[in-house]
Amino acid sequence: MKTLSKFIFWISGWKTIGEVPDLKKFVAIYAPHTSGWDLLIGICAKFIFGLHISLLAKKELFWFPMGPMLRSVGAIPVDRSSSNNLVDQAVAMFNERENFILALSPEGTREYAPKWKTGFYYIALKARVPIALSYIDFDRKVVGFGPTFIPTGDLDKDIEAIKAFYRPIKGRHPEKGVR
């Protein structure tokens, strides 16, 4: 898959930059999430970087043949309609594993989201793991990793600092990006 992913990137003009954090556990967020193409590009980048990531996806997506394909790239089905606390479930996943990278989109949608979902933040805070800032920049055709961020507990200040990193990065639909 790594060779196929590199070929897809080469033929389409994409490249990877930055380095994956040398950590056993972290929450990897990516933004801006403005297109369905983000998933394909992100999966290719996952193989190129050699990442073993997990991601949470609504259980409704796990019908055949999508279920096996999603599981093969690290997707974990979750029931978003129940009263189960996804933050606590994700923290438990961190506590149960020696190595765990959870990838999430803070926007939670491909549409413009002025207010980000905060689950990624509380997962990292409660699991005591850093947040790796990763991105897909359609303007430069790069997928990369920026710095890691340690949540301080000051949600508003931390979210603003994280958003500042993402503002210059352009998604496939820049009008839906981080402001």
Rosetta constraint file for C-alpha pairs under 8 A:
AtomPair CA 1 CA 5 HARMONIC 5.95 0.50
AtomPair CA 1 CA 47 HARMONIC 6.40 0.50
AtomPair CA 2 CA 6 HARMONIC 6.11 0.50
AtomPair CA 2 CA 44 HARMONIC 7.48 0.50
AtomPair CA 2 CA 47 HARMONIC 4.86 0.50
AtomPair CA 2 CA 48 HARMONIC 5.26 0.50
AtomPair CA 2 CA 50 HARMONIC 7.67 0.50
AtomPair CA 3 CA 7 HARMONIC 6.19 0.50
AtomPair CA 3 CA 48 HARMONIC 7.88 0.50
AtomPair CA 4 CA 8 HARMONIC 6.19 0.50
AtomPair CA 5 CA 9 HARMONIC 6.18 0.50
AtomPair CA 5 CA 44 HARMONIC 4.70 0.50
AtomPair CA 5 CA 45 HARMONIC 7.21 0.50
AtomPair CA 5 CA 47 HARMONIC 6.61 0.50
AtomPair CA 5 CA 48 HARMONIC 6.44 0.50
AtomPair CA 6 CA 10 HARMONIC 6.00 0.50
AtomPair CA 6 CA 44 HARMONIC 7.41 0.50
AtomPair CA 6 CA 48 HARMONIC 6.41 0.50
AtomPair CA 7 CA 11 HARMONIC 6.02 0.50
AtomPair CA 8 CA 12 HARMONIC 6.07 0.50
AtomPair CA 8 CA 44 HARMONIC 7.74 0.50
AtomPair CA 9 CA 13 HARMONIC 5.77 0.50
AtomPair CA 9 CA 14 HARMONIC 4.60 0.50
AtomPair CA 9 CA 15 HARMONIC 6.13 0.50
AtomPair CA 9 CA 44 HARMONIC 7.66 0.50
AtomPair CA 10 CA 14 HARMONIC 6.19 0.50
AtomPair CA 10 CA 15 HARMONIC 7.33 0.50
AtomPair CA 13 CA 141 HARMONIC 6.80 0.50
AtomPair CA 14 CA 141 HARMONIC 4.83 0.50
AtomPair CA 14 CA 142 HARMONIC 5.61 0.50
AtomPair CA 14 CA 143 HARMONIC 7.67 0.50
AtomPair CA 15 CA 141 HARMONIC 6.56 0.50
AtomPair CA 15 CA 142 HARMONIC 4.98 0.50
AtomPair CA 15 CA 143 HARMONIC 6.42 0.50
AtomPair CA 16 CA 45 HARMONIC 6.99 0.50
AtomPair CA 16 CA 48 HARMONIC 7.93 0.50
AtomPair CA 16 CA 49 HARMONIC 7.99 0.50
AtomPair CA 16 CA 142 HARMONIC 5.46 0.50
AtomPair CA 16 CA 143 HARMONIC 4.82 0.50
AtomPair CA 16 CA 144 HARMONIC 5.45 0.50
AtomPair CA 17 CA 142 HARMONIC 6.74 0.50
AtomPair CA 17 CA 143 HARMONIC 6.31 0.50
AtomPair CA 17 CA 144 HARMONIC 4.68 0.50
AtomPair CA 17 CA 145 HARMONIC 6.82 0.50
AtomPair CA 18 CA 144 HARMONIC 5.30 0.50
AtomPair CA 18 CA 145 HARMONIC 4.96 0.50
AtomPair CA 18 CA 146 HARMONIC 6.52 0.50
AtomPair CA 19 CA 144 HARMONIC 7.41 0.50
AtomPair CA 19 CA 145 HARMONIC 5.90 0.50
AtomPair CA 19 CA 146 HARMONIC 7.86 0.50
AtomPair CA 20 CA 49 HARMONIC 7.24 0.50
AtomPair CA 20 CA 145 HARMONIC 6.29 0.50
AtomPair CA 21 CA 132 HARMONIC 7.24 0.50
AtomPair CA 21 CA 148 HARMONIC 7.45 0.50
AtomPair CA 24 CA 98 HARMONIC 6.99 0.50
AtomPair CA 24 CA 99 HARMONIC 4.75 0.50
AtomPair CA 24 CA 100 HARMONIC 6.39 0.50
AtomPair CA 24 CA 101 HARMONIC 7.58 0.50
AtomPair CA 25 CA 94 HARMONIC 7.35 0.50
AtomPair CA 25 CA 98 HARMONIC 7.63 0.50
AtomPair CA 25 CA 99 HARMONIC 5.48 0.50
AtomPair CA 25 CA 100 HARMONIC 4.78 0.50
AtomPair CA 25 CA 101 HARMONIC 5.41 0.50
AtomPair CA 25 CA 129 HARMONIC 6.40 0.50
AtomPair CA 25 CA 130 HARMONIC 7.85 0.50
AtomPair CA 26 CA 100 HARMONIC 6.77 0.50
AtomPair CA 26 CA 101 HARMONIC 5.15 0.50
AtomPair CA 26 CA 102 HARMONIC 6.65 0.50
AtomPair CA 26 CA 124 HARMONIC 7.23 0.50
AtomPair CA 26 CA 129 HARMONIC 5.19 0.50
AtomPair CA 26 CA 130 HARMONIC 5.23 0.50
AtomPair CA 26 CA 131 HARMONIC 5.83 0.50
AtomPair CA 26 CA 132 HARMONIC 6.70 0.50
AtomPair CA 27 CA 101 HARMONIC 5.76 0.50
AtomPair CA 27 CA 102 HARMONIC 4.87 0.50
AtomPair CA 27 CA 103 HARMONIC 5.93 0.50
AtomPair CA 27 CA 104 HARMONIC 7.42 0.50
AtomPair CA 27 CA 120 HARMONIC 7.00 0.50
AtomPair CA 27 CA 123 HARMONIC 7.81 0.50
AtomPair CA 27 CA 124 HARMONIC 6.18 0.50
AtomPair CA 27 CA 129 HARMONIC 6.99 0.50
AtomPair CA 27 CA 130 HARMONIC 6.39 0.50
AtomPair CA 27 CA 131 HARMONIC 4.78 0.50
AtomPair CA 27 CA 132 HARMONIC 6.08 0.50
AtomPair CA 28 CA 101 HARMONIC 6.72 0.50
AtomPair CA 28 CA 102 HARMONIC 5.90 0.50
AtomPair CA 28 CA 103 HARMONIC 4.54 0.50
AtomPair CA 28 CA 104 HARMONIC 6.34 0.50
AtomPair CA 28 CA 131 HARMONIC 5.71 0.50
AtomPair CA 28 CA 132 HARMONIC 4.59 0.50
AtomPair CA 28 CA 133 HARMONIC 6.17 0.50
AtomPair CA 28 CA 134 HARMONIC 6.50 0.50
AtomPair CA 29 CA 103 HARMONIC 5.56 0.50
AtomPair CA 29 CA 104 HARMONIC 4.89 0.50
AtomPair CA 29 CA 105 HARMONIC 5.42 0.50
AtomPair CA 29 CA 106 HARMONIC 6.52 0.50
AtomPair CA 29 CA 120 HARMONIC 7.49 0.50
AtomPair CA 29 CA 131 HARMONIC 6.91 0.50
AtomPair CA 29 CA 132 HARMONIC 6.25 0.50
AtomPair CA 29 CA 133 HARMONIC 5.56 0.50
AtomPair CA 29 CA 134 HARMONIC 5.84 0.50
AtomPair CA 29 CA 135 HARMONIC 7.80 0.50
AtomPair CA 30 CA 103 HARMONIC 7.46 0.50
AtomPair CA 30 CA 104 HARMONIC 6.55 0.50
AtomPair CA 30 CA 105 HARMONIC 5.30 0.50
AtomPair CA 30 CA 106 HARMONIC 7.27 0.50
AtomPair CA 30 CA 133 HARMONIC 6.35 0.50
AtomPair CA 30 CA 134 HARMONIC 4.71 0.50
AtomPair CA 30 CA 135 HARMONIC 4.73 0.50
AtomPair CA 30 CA 136 HARMONIC 7.12 0.50
AtomPair CA 31 CA 105 HARMONIC 6.25 0.50
AtomPair CA 31 CA 106 HARMONIC 7.18 0.50
AtomPair CA 31 CA 107 HARMONIC 7.44 0.50
AtomPair CA 31 CA 134 HARMONIC 7.06 0.50
AtomPair CA 31 CA 135 HARMONIC 5.22 0.50
AtomPair CA 31 CA 136 HARMONIC 6.68 0.50
AtomPair CA 31 CA 166 HARMONIC 6.78 0.50
AtomPair CA 31 CA 171 HARMONIC 7.72 0.50
AtomPair CA 31 CA 177 HARMONIC 7.88 0.50
AtomPair CA 31 CA 178 HARMONIC 7.74 0.50
AtomPair CA 32 CA 105 HARMONIC 7.95 0.50
AtomPair CA 32 CA 107 HARMONIC 7.59 0.50
AtomPair CA 32 CA 135 HARMONIC 6.87 0.50
AtomPair CA 32 CA 136 HARMONIC 6.96 0.50
AtomPair CA 32 CA 137 HARMONIC 7.97 0.50
AtomPair CA 32 CA 166 HARMONIC 7.19 0.50
AtomPair CA 32 CA 169 HARMONIC 7.23 0.50
AtomPair CA 32 CA 170 HARMONIC 6.91 0.50
AtomPair CA 32 CA 171 HARMONIC 5.37 0.50
AtomPair CA 32 CA 176 HARMONIC 7.92 0.50
AtomPair CA 32 CA 177 HARMONIC 5.31 0.50
AtomPair CA 32 CA 178 HARMONIC 6.27 0.50
AtomPair CA 33 CA 38 HARMONIC 6.61 0.50
AtomPair CA 33 CA 105 HARMONIC 6.69 0.50
AtomPair CA 33 CA 107 HARMONIC 6.83 0.50
AtomPair CA 33 CA 109 HARMONIC 6.92 0.50
AtomPair CA 33 CA 110 HARMONIC 5.28 0.50
AtomPair CA 33 CA 111 HARMONIC 7.87 0.50
AtomPair CA 33 CA 171 HARMONIC 6.57 0.50
AtomPair CA 33 CA 177 HARMONIC 7.28 0.50
AtomPair CA 34 CA 38 HARMONIC 7.45 0.50
AtomPair CA 34 CA 109 HARMONIC 7.53 0.50
AtomPair CA 34 CA 110 HARMONIC 4.18 0.50
AtomPair CA 34 CA 111 HARMONIC 6.04 0.50
AtomPair CA 34 CA 112 HARMONIC 7.51 0.50
AtomPair CA 34 CA 171 HARMONIC 5.71 0.50
AtomPair CA 34 CA 172 HARMONIC 6.05 0.50
AtomPair CA 34 CA 173 HARMONIC 5.67 0.50
AtomPair CA 34 CA 174 HARMONIC 7.60 0.50
AtomPair CA 34 CA 176 HARMONIC 5.98 0.50
AtomPair CA 34 CA 177 HARMONIC 6.68 0.50
AtomPair CA 35 CA 110 HARMONIC 5.60 0.50
AtomPair CA 35 CA 171 HARMONIC 7.56 0.50
AtomPair CA 35 CA 172 HARMONIC 6.14 0.50
AtomPair CA 35 CA 173 HARMONIC 7.00 0.50
AtomPair CA 36 CA 40 HARMONIC 7.66 0.50
AtomPair CA 36 CA 110 HARMONIC 7.47 0.50
AtomPair CA 37 CA 41 HARMONIC 6.21 0.50
AtomPair CA 38 CA 42 HARMONIC 5.71 0.50
AtomPair CA 38 CA 136 HARMONIC 7.17 0.50
AtomPair CA 39 CA 43 HARMONIC 6.00 0.50
AtomPair CA 40 CA 44 HARMONIC 6.32 0.50
AtomPair CA 41 CA 45 HARMONIC 6.19 0.50
AtomPair CA 41 CA 136 HARMONIC 7.89 0.50
AtomPair CA 42 CA 46 HARMONIC 6.05 0.50
AtomPair CA 42 CA 136 HARMONIC 7.61 0.50
AtomPair CA 42 CA 143 HARMONIC 7.69 0.50
AtomPair CA 43 CA 47 HARMONIC 6.54 0.50
AtomPair CA 43 CA 73 HARMONIC 7.20 0.50
AtomPair CA 44 CA 48 HARMONIC 6.26 0.50
AtomPair CA 45 CA 49 HARMONIC 5.90 0.50
AtomPair CA 45 CA 143 HARMONIC 6.82 0.50
AtomPair CA 46 CA 50 HARMONIC 5.97 0.50
AtomPair CA 46 CA 51 HARMONIC 5.12 0.50
AtomPair CA 46 CA 52 HARMONIC 7.45 0.50
AtomPair CA 46 CA 53 HARMONIC 7.63 0.50
AtomPair CA 47 CA 51 HARMONIC 6.24 0.50
AtomPair CA 52 CA 74 HARMONIC 7.36 0.50
AtomPair CA 52 CA 100 HARMONIC 7.96 0.50
AtomPair CA 52 CA 101 HARMONIC 7.03 0.50
AtomPair CA 53 CA 73 HARMONIC 7.78 0.50
AtomPair CA 53 CA 74 HARMONIC 5.86 0.50
AtomPair CA 53 CA 100 HARMONIC 7.06 0.50
AtomPair CA 53 CA 101 HARMONIC 4.93 0.50
AtomPair CA 53 CA 102 HARMONIC 5.80 0.50
AtomPair CA 53 CA 103 HARMONIC 6.47 0.50
AtomPair CA 54 CA 73 HARMONIC 7.63 0.50
AtomPair CA 54 CA 74 HARMONIC 4.41 0.50
AtomPair CA 54 CA 75 HARMONIC 5.56 0.50
AtomPair CA 54 CA 76 HARMONIC 6.79 0.50
AtomPair CA 54 CA 100 HARMONIC 7.53 0.50
AtomPair CA 54 CA 101 HARMONIC 6.07 0.50
AtomPair CA 54 CA 102 HARMONIC 4.86 0.50
AtomPair CA 54 CA 103 HARMONIC 6.07 0.50
AtomPair CA 55 CA 74 HARMONIC 6.08 0.50
AtomPair CA 55 CA 75 HARMONIC 4.75 0.50
AtomPair CA 55 CA 76 HARMONIC 5.98 0.50
AtomPair CA 55 CA 102 HARMONIC 5.55 0.50
AtomPair CA 55 CA 103 HARMONIC 5.07 0.50
AtomPair CA 55 CA 104 HARMONIC 6.31 0.50
AtomPair CA 56 CA 75 HARMONIC 5.67 0.50
AtomPair CA 56 CA 76 HARMONIC 4.95 0.50
AtomPair CA 56 CA 77 HARMONIC 6.05 0.50
AtomPair CA 56 CA 78 HARMONIC 6.37 0.50
AtomPair CA 56 CA 102 HARMONIC 7.97 0.50
AtomPair CA 56 CA 103 HARMONIC 7.80 0.50
AtomPair CA 56 CA 104 HARMONIC 7.32 0.50
AtomPair CA 57 CA 61 HARMONIC 7.17 0.50
AtomPair CA 57 CA 75 HARMONIC 6.20 0.50
AtomPair CA 57 CA 76 HARMONIC 6.05 0.50
AtomPair CA 57 CA 77 HARMONIC 5.16 0.50
AtomPair CA 57 CA 78 HARMONIC 6.00 0.50
AtomPair CA 58 CA 62 HARMONIC 7.85 0.50
AtomPair CA 58 CA 77 HARMONIC 5.60 0.50
AtomPair CA 58 CA 78 HARMONIC 5.17 0.50
AtomPair CA 58 CA 79 HARMONIC 6.11 0.50
AtomPair CA 58 CA 80 HARMONIC 6.46 0.50
AtomPair CA 59 CA 77 HARMONIC 4.54 0.50
AtomPair CA 59 CA 78 HARMONIC 5.21 0.50
AtomPair CA 59 CA 79 HARMONIC 5.75 0.50
AtomPair CA 59 CA 80 HARMONIC 7.94 0.50
AtomPair CA 61 CA 66 HARMONIC 6.69 0.50
AtomPair CA 61 CA 67 HARMONIC 6.72 0.50
AtomPair CA 62 CA 66 HARMONIC 5.54 0.50
AtomPair CA 62 CA 67 HARMONIC 3.69 0.50
AtomPair CA 62 CA 68 HARMONIC 7.46 0.50
AtomPair CA 62 CA 70 HARMONIC 7.20 0.50
AtomPair CA 62 CA 77 HARMONIC 7.07 0.50
AtomPair CA 63 CA 67 HARMONIC 5.11 0.50
AtomPair CA 64 CA 68 HARMONIC 7.04 0.50
AtomPair CA 65 CA 69 HARMONIC 6.70 0.50
AtomPair CA 66 CA 70 HARMONIC 5.93 0.50
AtomPair CA 67 CA 71 HARMONIC 6.12 0.50
AtomPair CA 68 CA 72 HARMONIC 6.10 0.50
AtomPair CA 69 CA 73 HARMONIC 6.75 0.50
AtomPair CA 70 CA 74 HARMONIC 6.59 0.50
AtomPair CA 70 CA 75 HARMONIC 5.21 0.50
AtomPair CA 71 CA 75 HARMONIC 4.77 0.50
AtomPair CA 71 CA 76 HARMONIC 6.60 0.50
AtomPair CA 78 CA 86 HARMONIC 7.98 0.50
AtomPair CA 79 CA 84 HARMONIC 7.83 0.50
AtomPair CA 80 CA 84 HARMONIC 7.82 0.50
AtomPair CA 80 CA 86 HARMONIC 7.91 0.50
AtomPair CA 84 CA 89 HARMONIC 7.85 0.50
AtomPair CA 85 CA 89 HARMONIC 6.31 0.50
AtomPair CA 86 CA 90 HARMONIC 6.05 0.50
AtomPair CA 86 CA 119 HARMONIC 7.82 0.50
AtomPair CA 87 CA 91 HARMONIC 6.16 0.50
AtomPair CA 87 CA 119 HARMONIC 5.98 0.50
AtomPair CA 87 CA 120 HARMONIC 7.84 0.50
AtomPair CA 87 CA 122 HARMONIC 6.73 0.50
AtomPair CA 87 CA 123 HARMONIC 5.37 0.50
AtomPair CA 88 CA 92 HARMONIC 6.13 0.50
AtomPair CA 88 CA 123 HARMONIC 7.39 0.50
AtomPair CA 89 CA 93 HARMONIC 6.42 0.50
AtomPair CA 90 CA 94 HARMONIC 6.47 0.50
AtomPair CA 90 CA 123 HARMONIC 6.50 0.50
AtomPair CA 91 CA 95 HARMONIC 6.26 0.50
AtomPair CA 91 CA 123 HARMONIC 5.77 0.50
AtomPair CA 91 CA 124 HARMONIC 7.87 0.50
AtomPair CA 91 CA 126 HARMONIC 6.64 0.50
AtomPair CA 91 CA 127 HARMONIC 5.23 0.50
AtomPair CA 92 CA 96 HARMONIC 6.05 0.50
AtomPair CA 93 CA 97 HARMONIC 6.37 0.50
AtomPair CA 93 CA 100 HARMONIC 7.80 0.50
AtomPair CA 94 CA 98 HARMONIC 7.69 0.50
AtomPair CA 94 CA 99 HARMONIC 7.89 0.50
AtomPair CA 94 CA 100 HARMONIC 6.13 0.50
AtomPair CA 94 CA 127 HARMONIC 6.47 0.50
AtomPair CA 95 CA 127 HARMONIC 7.21 0.50
AtomPair CA 104 CA 120 HARMONIC 6.72 0.50
AtomPair CA 105 CA 109 HARMONIC 7.82 0.50
AtomPair CA 106 CA 116 HARMONIC 5.48 0.50
AtomPair CA 106 CA 117 HARMONIC 5.34 0.50
AtomPair CA 106 CA 118 HARMONIC 6.82 0.50
AtomPair CA 106 CA 119 HARMONIC 7.74 0.50
AtomPair CA 106 CA 120 HARMONIC 6.54 0.50
AtomPair CA 107 CA 112 HARMONIC 7.81 0.50
AtomPair CA 107 CA 113 HARMONIC 5.71 0.50
AtomPair CA 107 CA 115 HARMONIC 7.53 0.50
AtomPair CA 107 CA 116 HARMONIC 4.83 0.50
AtomPair CA 107 CA 117 HARMONIC 5.88 0.50
AtomPair CA 108 CA 113 HARMONIC 7.94 0.50
AtomPair CA 108 CA 116 HARMONIC 7.23 0.50
AtomPair CA 108 CA 117 HARMONIC 6.23 0.50
AtomPair CA 109 CA 113 HARMONIC 7.28 0.50
AtomPair CA 110 CA 176 HARMONIC 7.53 0.50
AtomPair CA 111 CA 176 HARMONIC 5.67 0.50
AtomPair CA 112 CA 175 HARMONIC 7.37 0.50
AtomPair CA 112 CA 176 HARMONIC 4.05 0.50
AtomPair CA 112 CA 177 HARMONIC 6.09 0.50
AtomPair CA 112 CA 178 HARMONIC 7.62 0.50
AtomPair CA 113 CA 176 HARMONIC 7.43 0.50
AtomPair CA 113 CA 177 HARMONIC 7.93 0.50
AtomPair CA 113 CA 178 HARMONIC 7.71 0.50
AtomPair CA 114 CA 178 HARMONIC 7.54 0.50
AtomPair CA 114 CA 179 HARMONIC 7.25 0.50
AtomPair CA 118 CA 122 HARMONIC 6.44 0.50
AtomPair CA 119 CA 123 HARMONIC 5.96 0.50
AtomPair CA 120 CA 124 HARMONIC 6.27 0.50
AtomPair CA 121 CA 125 HARMONIC 6.11 0.50
AtomPair CA 121 CA 131 HARMONIC 7.75 0.50
AtomPair CA 121 CA 151 HARMONIC 7.06 0.50
AtomPair CA 121 CA 155 HARMONIC 7.84 0.50
AtomPair CA 122 CA 126 HARMONIC 5.84 0.50
AtomPair CA 123 CA 127 HARMONIC 5.84 0.50
AtomPair CA 124 CA 128 HARMONIC 5.64 0.50
AtomPair CA 124 CA 129 HARMONIC 4.97 0.50
AtomPair CA 124 CA 130 HARMONIC 6.06 0.50
AtomPair CA 124 CA 131 HARMONIC 6.47 0.50
AtomPair CA 124 CA 151 HARMONIC 7.14 0.50
AtomPair CA 125 CA 129 HARMONIC 6.64 0.50
AtomPair CA 125 CA 130 HARMONIC 7.93 0.50
AtomPair CA 125 CA 151 HARMONIC 5.85 0.50
AtomPair CA 125 CA 152 HARMONIC 7.74 0.50
AtomPair CA 125 CA 153 HARMONIC 7.09 0.50
AtomPair CA 129 CA 150 HARMONIC 7.32 0.50
AtomPair CA 130 CA 148 HARMONIC 6.18 0.50
AtomPair CA 130 CA 149 HARMONIC 5.57 0.50
AtomPair CA 130 CA 150 HARMONIC 4.80 0.50
AtomPair CA 130 CA 151 HARMONIC 6.97 0.50
AtomPair CA 131 CA 148 HARMONIC 5.39 0.50
AtomPair CA 131 CA 149 HARMONIC 4.97 0.50
AtomPair CA 131 CA 150 HARMONIC 6.27 0.50
AtomPair CA 131 CA 151 HARMONIC 7.54 0.50
AtomPair CA 132 CA 145 HARMONIC 7.16 0.50
AtomPair CA 132 CA 146 HARMONIC 7.09 0.50
AtomPair CA 132 CA 147 HARMONIC 6.25 0.50
AtomPair CA 132 CA 148 HARMONIC 4.24 0.50
AtomPair CA 132 CA 149 HARMONIC 6.26 0.50
AtomPair CA 133 CA 145 HARMONIC 5.90 0.50
AtomPair CA 133 CA 146 HARMONIC 5.21 0.50
AtomPair CA 133 CA 147 HARMONIC 5.83 0.50
AtomPair CA 133 CA 148 HARMONIC 5.89 0.50
AtomPair CA 133 CA 149 HARMONIC 7.36 0.50
AtomPair CA 133 CA 162 HARMONIC 7.85 0.50
AtomPair CA 134 CA 143 HARMONIC 7.50 0.50
AtomPair CA 134 CA 144 HARMONIC 5.56 0.50
AtomPair CA 134 CA 145 HARMONIC 4.25 0.50
AtomPair CA 134 CA 146 HARMONIC 5.81 0.50
AtomPair CA 135 CA 143 HARMONIC 5.66 0.50
AtomPair CA 135 CA 144 HARMONIC 5.52 0.50
AtomPair CA 135 CA 145 HARMONIC 6.48 0.50
AtomPair CA 135 CA 146 HARMONIC 7.86 0.50
AtomPair CA 135 CA 166 HARMONIC 7.82 0.50
AtomPair CA 135 CA 169 HARMONIC 7.62 0.50
AtomPair CA 136 CA 141 HARMONIC 7.53 0.50
AtomPair CA 136 CA 142 HARMONIC 6.07 0.50
AtomPair CA 136 CA 143 HARMONIC 4.51 0.50
AtomPair CA 136 CA 144 HARMONIC 6.76 0.50
AtomPair CA 136 CA 169 HARMONIC 7.69 0.50
AtomPair CA 136 CA 170 HARMONIC 7.78 0.50
AtomPair CA 136 CA 171 HARMONIC 6.71 0.50
AtomPair CA 137 CA 141 HARMONIC 5.57 0.50
AtomPair CA 137 CA 142 HARMONIC 5.30 0.50
AtomPair CA 137 CA 143 HARMONIC 6.21 0.50
AtomPair CA 137 CA 169 HARMONIC 5.48 0.50
AtomPair CA 137 CA 170 HARMONIC 5.15 0.50
AtomPair CA 137 CA 171 HARMONIC 5.64 0.50
AtomPair CA 137 CA 172 HARMONIC 7.79 0.50
AtomPair CA 138 CA 142 HARMONIC 6.76 0.50
AtomPair CA 138 CA 170 HARMONIC 5.80 0.50
AtomPair CA 138 CA 171 HARMONIC 5.32 0.50
AtomPair CA 138 CA 172 HARMONIC 5.42 0.50
AtomPair CA 139 CA 169 HARMONIC 7.66 0.50
AtomPair CA 139 CA 170 HARMONIC 5.68 0.50
AtomPair CA 139 CA 171 HARMONIC 7.28 0.50
AtomPair CA 139 CA 172 HARMONIC 7.73 0.50
AtomPair CA 149 CA 162 HARMONIC 7.88 0.50
AtomPair CA 151 CA 155 HARMONIC 7.90 0.50
AtomPair CA 151 CA 158 HARMONIC 6.61 0.50
AtomPair CA 152 CA 158 HARMONIC 7.06 0.50
AtomPair CA 153 CA 158 HARMONIC 7.83 0.50
AtomPair CA 154 CA 158 HARMONIC 6.01 0.50
AtomPair CA 155 CA 159 HARMONIC 5.95 0.50
AtomPair CA 156 CA 160 HARMONIC 6.19 0.50
AtomPair CA 157 CA 161 HARMONIC 6.29 0.50
AtomPair CA 158 CA 162 HARMONIC 6.20 0.50
AtomPair CA 159 CA 163 HARMONIC 6.03 0.50
AtomPair CA 160 CA 164 HARMONIC 6.11 0.50
AtomPair CA 161 CA 165 HARMONIC 6.79 0.50
AtomPair CA 162 CA 166 HARMONIC 6.85 0.50
AtomPair CA 163 CA 167 HARMONIC 6.17 0.50
AtomPair CA 163 CA 178 HARMONIC 6.69 0.50
AtomPair CA 163 CA 179 HARMONIC 7.56 0.50
AtomPair CA 166 CA 178 HARMONIC 6.42 0.50
AtomPair CA 167 CA 177 HARMONIC 7.62 0.50
AtomPair CA 167 CA 178 HARMONIC 5.34 0.50
AtomPair CA 167 CA 179 HARMONIC 5.97 0.50
AtomPair CA 170 CA 174 HARMONIC 5.26 0.50
AtomPair CA 170 CA 177 HARMONIC 6.64 0.50
AtomPair CA 171 CA 176 HARMONIC 7.65 0.50
AtomPair CA 171 CA 177 HARMONIC 6.16 0.50
AtomPair CA 173 CA 177 HARMONIC 7.08 0.50
